[in-house]
């Protein structure tokens, strides 16, 4: 449905987007994931028609959007701060876009009731928006974005102002509502766990460029670059210039990629104990750190070779400072580009 082709943009001398290309399929939710300043919100604003690209093309359903003003694109946009009208009640906020489109009172009333039920706020049409909780305001903002039946829904950090527990709950609800509507959507976030929960496909952005596009499962299992791995919270990255241990890892890669410059040891493939598998690694070290996370520990083992490994473990089999073997599964070694 949406094609972004070689789009570039700059604020003065600062390049914010550098030849970005991306596709969003019909009914697909694509998350733009990356740190602040990577260009994800700028790209969203260009798609919305709020910014102009320096070069490149944006097409929707095969039609070039160059020169089309934002109000004629029929795209829904939802912001982090919800941007609700404080002088209007819930129903009037949701109905705003429908009124501007000239819909009848009967159609507006029917749509408002339907949307309130869909976002989990039945019977709250007359409520003052200032009296709502953050989660309820987020639902009203979503209903208002959905009311004009947009061709594309765009969400810019929609859960950023909510607490962690509410974010986790609403991320799943957002995905289900968008899917129930059959909408294509672009979802901007800096939180990879939120992206995992919401997206069909994730585009990781870094310094104005897309580093990797993949499903949440593929992105987690096989990050392509060191930046992607680090942004996803993976720390066991060893470059070719880091001595004999890195060289050993590079030579142990099953894919035999001589051009790989770094190796990730995926945390899911590391555990305490020894191994008898020929192609797996057994390393010696000492437990030097652990953070309790409820159903597991985030542990840090300092290896005898001087490197450190970080991985989750259901238990702590030794005391802090005690020597311990660590096994690395054969498929936990991943070659990284760049």
N, C-alpha and C positions, 0 to 999 in steps of 0.2 A: 504493500500500500504506500509506504513512505520510502523514498530513495534520497539519500544525502550523498552527493558526489563531489569529492575534492573541494570541500568548503573550507575557506580560509577567512580569517578575521584578525584585525589588530586594533588596539586602542593606542593611537599614536605610534610610537616605536615599539610598543609591547605587542608581540604576536600572541594572540589568545587561542587561535585555532590554525593548524597547519595541515591543509589538504586532508580533511577528515571525510571518510566515506563510511556509510552505514545504511543498512536496510531494516525496515520494520515490516513484518508480514501482517496479513489480515488476521485480526484477533490476537496478535502477539504483544506481550509486554516486554519491552526492552529497557533495562536499567543502564543509565550512565553512571558509572561508579568511579570515584577518584577523590583525591584530596582537594581542599580549597584552592582555587586558582588554576585548576587543570583545564578549564574551558567547558565544563559540562553545562553550567547554567547559560553561558554565552551561546552554546549550540542550541539549547532549548529555546532561547529567545529568538534566534534566527529562524528556527522552524515555525515559531509562533507568529513571526512577522513583526516582532518588536525591535529587532536589529536587522541590519542589512549585511550580507556577506560581501567581503572584498572580491571574492571569486568563488566559483563552484556553482552547483545547481541543487535546488530542492524540488522534488517532484512528488505529488500525491496522486495516486491512481493514474499515473502516467502523465499528469498535467503539470507543467512547469509553473511554480508559484512565484517566479520573479515578478516583482512589482505589485503583487496582490497584497492589499492592506490586511492587517490582522483581523479586523472585524468581518472580512469577507471570506476568510479561510474556514470558518465554522470549526475551529479547534477549541477544545475546552482546556483551561489552564487553572491549576490549583497551586497556591503558594504555601510556604511554611507558616506564615502568620495568618492564614485563612482569609484575611481581607474581607470579613463580613461587614455589612452596613449596620452600625450600632443603633441607628434610629429606626430600624425595621425589625419586626419579629421574625421568627423562623420561617413561616410560610412566605412572607414578602421577600426575604432573602433568596429563597429557592426560586420564587416566581419571577425574579428580576429579569433574567434573560428571556423568559417566555413573553413577558409584557412588552419588552423591547421589540420582539418579533411580531407583535400584534395578535397573539393568540386570544381567543375568547375567554371570558371568565370561567365558563364551564370546563373548557379544556385545561385551563391553568389549575383549577381546583382539583380535577382528576389527577393531573400529573404530580401535583404537590403531595397528595395523599399517597400515591403510588411510590414516590421517591422516599417519603418519610418511612414507609414500611420497609423499603429495600435497604435503607441505611440504618435500620434499627431504632428509629425514633417515632413510632406511631403515637398519635395523640398529642404531639408536642408542637403543633402548627402555630399556636398562639403564644408560645413561650418567648420571652425576651432573650435575645442572643447573649446579652451580658450576664444572664443568670445561668448559662450553661457551663458545664465543665469543659476542659480542653478537648477531651475525646469527643464530647457531643458537638462542640463547635467544628471539629474536624469533619464530622459526619455531615453537618449542615453545609459546609463548604464543598464537600464532595457531591452532595445532592444538587447544589446550585450549579456545579460544573457539568453534571449529567443532564440537567433539565432541558437544555436546548438540543439534546441528542447530537453531540459533536461527532465529527468524522474521526477525530483523533483526540485522545485525552493526554494532557501533559501535566505532570506533577513534579514540582520543584521542592525537594526536601519536605514532603507533606507531614512527616512525623517528627521533624527535627525539634519542635518545641515541647514535645511530650516526654514524660518519664519513661524509663527503659521498659518497665513491665507493660505499660499501656502501648508502647510502640510495638512490642512483640505481638500483642493481641490484635491491634488494628492493622498491622501489616498483612496478616492472613485474611482479615475481613476485606481490606482493600482489594487484594488479589481476587477474591471470590466475587465481589461486586463487579469489578471490571470484566471478569470472565463471563459472568451472567449476562452482562450487557453486550457481549460480543465485540468489545471495542479493541482497537489498536491503541497502545499507550507507550509513552516515553516517561520513565520514572527516574528522577535524579536523586542520588543519595551518596553520602560519603561512608555509609555503614555497610560493610560487606555482608553481615548477617541479615540485615534488612533486605539487601539485594537478593540473597539466596532465597528468602521467603517469598518475595513478590514476583521475581522475574522468570520469564521463559528463556531469556537470553541476556547476558551481561556484557557490556562494552566497558572495559577498564581504560580510563583516560589518564594521561600523564603529560604535562607541559604541552597541552594543546593538540595532542595526537592520541589515537586509539592504539593501545599496546596489544590488546587481545579481545576477541569476541568469542564467547562460548556459552554453553548452557551452564547453570550454576554447578551442576555435578562435574562437568568436564573442567570447569575453571578451578574448582577445588582440588580435583585429583591431578590435573596436569597444567599448572601455571606455566606460561611460555617464557617469561622473562624474570629476572631477579626483582625488578620493581613490582611486578604483579604478585610474586610470591611474598614479598615483604609486606605489601599492602594488605594481603589476606592474613597477615599475622604469622607467617612462617619465617623462622629465623635461622634454620639450619642450612645456610648457603655458603658454599666454599668455592673460591675462585682458583684459577690455575696458578696464581702467584702466592698461594698460601701454603706452600711447602709440600712435604711428602704425603700428608694426609689427603690433601686435595688431589694430588696426582694419583693416589691409590683409588680414590672415588672415581675419577675420570676414567681410569683403566678398567674399573669394575662395571661401568655402564654397559648394559646388555646391547643397547642400540649401537655402540661403538662409534658415536659421533665425535670424530676428531676435532670438528670445528666448535664444539661446545666450550664455552669459556668459564662456565660455572656449573656446579652440581647442587641441586636441592636434595636433602634427605627429608622426605615427607614425614611429618610428625606422626601420621597414622601408622607408619611402618616401623616405629621404634618401640621397644619394650625392654623392661628389665629381664635378665636371664641370658642363657647361652643358646646357641643354635648348632644343629648338626647338618644343616643344609649347606651343600658345597658352595653355592653361589651367594649365600647370605654372609653378612659380616658379623663378627663377634668382637666387640671392643671393650676395653677395660677403662674404668674411670672411677670417680667418686661423686656421691650425691652432695651437691653444694647449695641447692635451693629448691623450695617447693611452696606453692601457693594453693591452698585448699579452695576448690570451686564447687563443693557440694557433693556431686557424685564422682568426682575425679580430682587429681592434683595436677597442676602445671609444674613439671619438675625441670631442673637444670642439673645435668651431669657434666662435670669437667673431665674430659678424657685424658689419658696418660700422654697422648701426643700433643696436648696443649689446646686442642679445640674444645668447644662446648656444644652440647646437644640439648635442645628444648623439646619436650614432648609431653602428652597427657598420659597419666597412669592411674588406674583405679585404686592402687595401694602404694604405700611406701615400704618396700621390703627391707630397707636398711636405715640406720640412723644417719643424721647429717654428718658428713665427713668420712663415712665408711666407704671402703672399696666395694665396687659392684660391677658385674659384667652387664653389657647392654647389647642386644641383638638388633640388627637392622635387616629387614626383609629385602629380598632381591629386587622387588618391584617398587621399593621406596626411593630409589635413586632416579632422579629426573634431571635430564640435561636442560640447561637454561640458555637462551640466546642472549647475545649482547653483553 
